[in-house]
């Protein structure tokens, strides 16, 4: 089953392209407080940093 990863990646991009405009319009303060929003952003940034392998600001 060659090209499976490519199909998954393309499907993810299509879903992300549809979700991003919708997520941008959501008023997140209706669901979480501003403090919780900051904590969520910080946690997401830490998780993304864990999954990356290059140093910060490295052009490699």
N, C-alpha and C positions, 0 to 999 in steps of 0.2 A: 504494500500500500504506500507507494512513493508519493510525496507531495502532501502528505497528511498534515504536517506542521504548517505548511504554506496555506492550506485551506483553513485551518484553525485560526491562524494569524489574520487572514483576510476577513474571516467572519467576525473576529474580535474588533477589527478596525471598523467594520460596518456598524456593529452594535455601538461602539464608542462614538462614532460619528452621529448616530441618532440620539444617544443619551446626553452628550455634552451640551447641546443647546437647551435641552429640557432641564438639566441640572443647574445651568446658569440662571434659569428663571425662577427656581425654587427659592422661597424666602426661608432660609434655614433657621432663622431666629424663631420661627413658629414651632420648631421641633426641638431645638437645643438652645441653651443659653450661650451668650458670646464666650464665656469662659470654657464651656465644654467644646465649642467650635475650635478654639485655639488648641485645646488638648488633642482633639481629633487630628488637626493639621499636623501637629508635632509628632504624633504617633505615626501617621502616614509617612512623614518625612524620614523618621528613623527606620521604618520598615523598608522604604525604598533605598536608603543608604546601606542597609544590611545586604540587600540583594545586588548591589553594584560592586564591582571589583576594582575599579580604577580609583585613584585618589581624587579628591575634590579638586576641580579646576584643572585637571590634567587633560591635555589635548590628544592623548593616545586613543 
